[in-house]
Amino acid sequence: MQPLLLDRLLQIADLFQKDMARAFDGTGLTPARVHLLWALQHAGPSTQQALARLCGVSPRNITGLVDALEASGHVRRSPHPSDRRAVLVELTGTATETMTQMQQEHADLDATLIAAVAPEDRAAVERGITAIALHLETLVADAAASEPAKGAP
């Protein structure tokens, strides 16, 4: 029996998870912490409230992530220049180097993966993957919107 497309996508997701676990082993980084570092890399210094929105997590969750990344030397907090109540979170020099290396590894893996596809098929594969990702994003958002609010009767 031929595997379904969904089976292949789940296999790819599992392989990426295993590769991330291998890459982060011994670093103190987790997928959630790296997601926050990516957000800072792209957005620049940000408030924790902005980071919570960017990462799609609660303010309480973002506090724990920032605390852990600050303890490991990846981020630092500094006073917000115009809002005395807020602090800015920014990457440290070490984290900037780590993110630069990750971006290079990301680009290298992207090139390796696309090279596995015949040149004449690459554009179609990229369009197909984009279409699947966008449709899945819509399905997930629609499913979340149709669920009753947590704690509601």
N, C-alpha and C positions, 0 to 999 in steps of 0.2 A: 504494500500500500504506500502510495506517494505521500510524504509528509505535507500537511496543510501549510499555507503561507504563515498562519499564526504559529504553528510549531516552529518554523524557521526563525520567526521574530523572537519567540520566547527563548530559543537556543542562543540567538545573538545577544539578547539581554543578559542571559545567564553568563555567557562568556565575558561580556563587559564587566559584570559584577565580580567575577573571579579575577579578572585582570586588574581591576581597581584594588581589590583586597590585597593582591600580590604587591602592587605598586606602593600601597600605603602601609604595608606591614612594617611595624617598628617606627613609623614616623609620627604617630599620635594623630594622624589625619584620618578622617572618616569621610564618606561621601557628603554628608551634610556640612561638615566643616569646609571641605573643598568647594562646595557650592557657594558658601558664603565668601570664600576667597575669590572665586571667579566673579561674583557680583561686585566685590570691591575693586577687582582688577579692571572691570569694565566701567563701573560707575564713579570710581574715585572715592575719596573720603565721604562717608555717609553717616547719617544718624542711625541709631539702632532701629528706630521706627521705619525709616526708609528701607533698611536692610531686611526687616521682617516682611515688608511688602514684596521686595524683590525676590526673597527666598520662599515666599508663600508659607511662612510659619508665624506662630504667635509671638508677641513681644517677650513673653516668658521664655520661650524656646530660644529666641535670638540672643537673649541675655546669657543663657547657658553656653551657647556656641561661641559668643564673643569672649566670655570668661575663659573658656578652654583655650581658644586661640591666643588670647593675651598671655595666659600662663605658659604656653609653648613658644612664645616669642614671634608669633605670626602677625599679630595686630597690636596696635596701641590705641588707647583712647586719649583724646585731647579736648579741651574746652571748645565749644562751638563759638566762632568769632562774633556772632550776632544774637545768639539765644543763650542766655545764662543758664537756662534749665536743661539744655541739651549738650550732649557730647558727640564728637565726631569719632568714628572708627576708621582707621586707615591701616594699610599694609605696612609692615616694617621692611627694611631693606632685605632681610633674609627671605621674607615672604614674596617680595617682588622678584627676587632671583628664582625662587621656587616656581612662581607662576610663569615666569619667562621660560623656564625649562619645560614646564607642563605644556605650555602653548606650542613649543617646538615639537615635543613628543606627540601632541595632538595632531599637528600638521603632518608629521612623519607617518603616523598611523593612518591618517586620512589618505595620504598618497599611496601607501601600501595596500589599503583596502580597495581603493578605486582601480589600482593597477591589476587587481585580480579579475576585473571585468574587461571584456573585449572593448577596445577603443570605440568601436561603432555602437556599442550598447550603453556606454557610460551615461550619456545624457538621458536616455530613457530610464535607466536605473535610478538616477538622481531625481527625475521627475516623479517616478513611482514611489520612491521612499518619502519624498516630500508630501505627496498626496495622501499616503497612508498615515503619516504623522499628523497632518492637519485634520484628517477625518477622525482619527482616534482622539485627538485633543477635543474636538467637538463632541464626540460621543461621551467622553469622560465629563466634560463640563455640563452637558445636558443631563446626565445621570445624577451628578451632584446637585444640580438645580431642582431635580424632581424629588429628591429625598426630603423628608420632613426634617426640620431643624432639630438638632440634638437637644434633648431635654424637653422637647415639646410633647404635649399629651397625644 
